Amino acid sequence: MKTLPIAIAFGLFGAIAVTVSFSQQWPTWVMFIAWVSFYIFGKKWQSSLWAFLQIVLGICMAVLIQVTAGLLSQLIGQFGFPLSVFLYIGSLAYFAKTKKLNNIPAWFLGLIILFGIHPPLEPLPILKLLIPIISGFVFAWMNNWVVEKIHTRQMSQSSVQ
């Protein structure tokens, strides 16, 4: 019986998140990437903030890859895109050595999001990607908060018995 309240919380938050995502026509998978990131990268607001920042930096890197590839393609043709990818992805080796921007999986999640959505390279469509990402972190945080409250209540009830 201890698992049932947690299962209900998981199901409820998942159902609400999907309903909101569908009703707002967000890419639901982007929201769930952020949700999973909350759990993978530490379940605390500080670690989530750093993961969020690096996901956003990954999105920015994907934009730079595309813009640079367009410029390089004018000079070296079909090799412009692979060279652009090589240069930017290679730069991650240097970020990996920093104290705060070293979460390479988070950078790649940002790359995956932008290359998966393929929005026009304009500010508004790219900025709109932040909505499902932020929502995913918020839903994950709320879900985790409720589950922690359930665990706390269950622990206090079991110590009373």
Secondary structure, 3 states (H helix, E strand, C coil): CCHHHHHHHHHHHHHHHHHHHHHHCCCHHHHHHHHHHHHHCCCCHHHHHHHHHHHHHHHHHHHHHHHHHHHHHHHHHHHHHHHHHHHHHHHHHHHCCCCCCCCHHHHHHHHHHHHHHCCCCCHHHHHCCHHHHHHHHHHHHHHHHHHHHHHHHHHHHHHHC
